[in-house]
Amino acid sequence: MNSQENVSNRRIYLDNAATTPLDPLVFDAMEPYLRYHYGNPSSIHTLGRKAKSALETARKDIAHALGALPQEIIFTSGGTEADNMVLMAAVRDLGIQHIITSPIEHHAVLHTCEYLQKVQQVHIHYVQLDDKGNISIDHLEELLKQLPPCLVSLMHANNEIGNMIDLTLIGELVERYHGYFHSDTVQTVGHFPLNFKEFKVDFAVGAAHKFNGPKGVGFIYIRKKNLVKPIIHGGSQERGMRAGTENLASIVGMAEALKLSLEGMENKWQKNTFLKEKLVSGLQSVIADVEVNGDMSNANPAVLNLAFPPVLSQDLFLFQLDIHGICASGGSACSSGASKGSHVLPFISTAQNKNNIRFSFGKGNTLEDIENCIEKMKAIFTTSASR
Ligand SMILES: Cc1ncc(COP(=O)(O)O)c(C=O)c1O
């Protein structure tokens, strides 16, 4: 065992919403495309054709797994690029002047909306939330009634608190008012049985590193009837929709990771539910006044955000977890470590003036991880309280 493995073995990894470890079977699927089949899918010689065939097989497999047509899947560098493309292309090509979103979306959506507001004078409307972070369907409908046909961008599962939306309900509502529906499904691809056609989403996005695939690769689903154009210009890859030589090994890895995730999806959902409930009840039995941020009854079981009594500054609290070998987050990965804090938790009543931590579960987690985590959290509170 090398020293890197030693370090990771001592740690309890509960930060799977930030990223997941690469599945060894995914690595095996990718390796030949890094070592031997290095042709450019746009080349017409044998190596190029071999690469092209692997690219199109991956597209077909991913489309099939998500209730889409192969031509509706476009490969990208990840979730951020995919969210950017949906919003920017919808404004430019579909005549969108109004976007309805929520203030707790990922920054890939929120910052793109802010940019479109500033540069293109697009009107951004934020749907109301309850104090657990659930969106108000009544308010969404009121906005849809008042506005001309617009783009609704609402994430399927929130990456910080796990709350989920009902894609079918919102898909039908948006369709009734002749709008377009984009859902950031980065946290649910590979975790939840998605069928884009059935759910009436116009656009959706995914990122392989959230389901034990490689980092730096993702996709956009664009429903066939939505005639949008590229935002990255250059060669004619991806049928002219996204220029740049394809990241073939990673795309092959993403297809394999999705296949493996689908095979184990039901078990993973049940196991995460079990681990999540164990962690909440275990922590509540050893630490006073621990509360759940978000809506446990309506959430992705892979994500648990807890409010602890405020014993330390948030940065010191996170540091204590780290030195006790627990990998978890204060907010999303992009904001953890930065003193700026979460943009989601200010909307959640239980989170105010607390030490808030997101624990997120994945394939590799065991009951032993949860028990160790509870012991270590208890030790952190015992020492912090006696200071
Ligand atoms: C909900 C959500 N959307 C988008 C992204 C961005 O994805 P990527 O890191 O692949 O750019 C993330 C990543 O944390 C996410 O959780």
The ligand as an SDF file (V2000), in Angstrom:
LIG
                    3D

 16 16  0  0  0  0  0  0  0  0999 V2000
  -25.9390   20.8330   -8.4670 C   0  0  0  0  0  0  0  0  0  0  0  0
  -24.6280   21.0750   -9.1450 C   0  0  0  0  0  0  0  0  0  0  0  0
  -24.6110   21.7040  -10.3270 N   0  0  0  0  0  0  0  0  0  0  0  0
  -23.4750   21.9220  -10.9960 C   0  0  0  0  0  0  0  0  0  0  0  0
  -22.2630   21.5310  -10.4640 C   0  0  0  0  0  0  0  0  0  0  0  0
  -21.0040   21.8060  -11.2340 C   0  0  0  0  0  0  0  0  0  0  0  0
  -20.5090   20.6220  -11.7930 O   0  0  0  0  0  0  0  0  0  0  0  0
  -18.9790   20.4970  -12.2410 P   0  0  0  0  0  0  0  0  0  0  0  0
  -18.1750   20.4520  -10.9960 O   0  0  0  0  0  0  0  0  0  0  0  0
  -18.9200   19.2150  -12.9970 O   0  0  0  0  0  0  0  0  0  0  0  0
  -18.6660   21.6620  -13.0920 O   0  0  0  0  0  0  0  0  0  0  0  0
  -22.2170   20.8870   -9.2130 C   0  0  0  0  0  0  0  0  0  0  0  0
  -20.9470   20.5220   -8.5970 C   0  0  0  0  0  0  0  0  0  0  0  0
  -20.7830   20.5300   -7.3860 O   0  0  0  0  0  0  0  0  0  0  0  0
  -23.4420   20.6510   -8.5300 C   0  0  0  0  0  0  0  0  0  0  0  0
  -23.4770   20.0430   -7.3480 O   0  0  0  0  0  0  0  0  0  0  0  0
  1  2  1  0
  2  3  1  0
  2 15  2  0
  3  4  2  0
  4  5  1  0
  5  6  1  0
  5 12  2  0
  6  7  1  0
  7  8  1  0
  8  9  2  0
  8 10  1  0
  8 11  1  0
 12 13  1  0
 12 15  1  0
 13 14  2  0
 15 16  1  0
M  END
$$$$
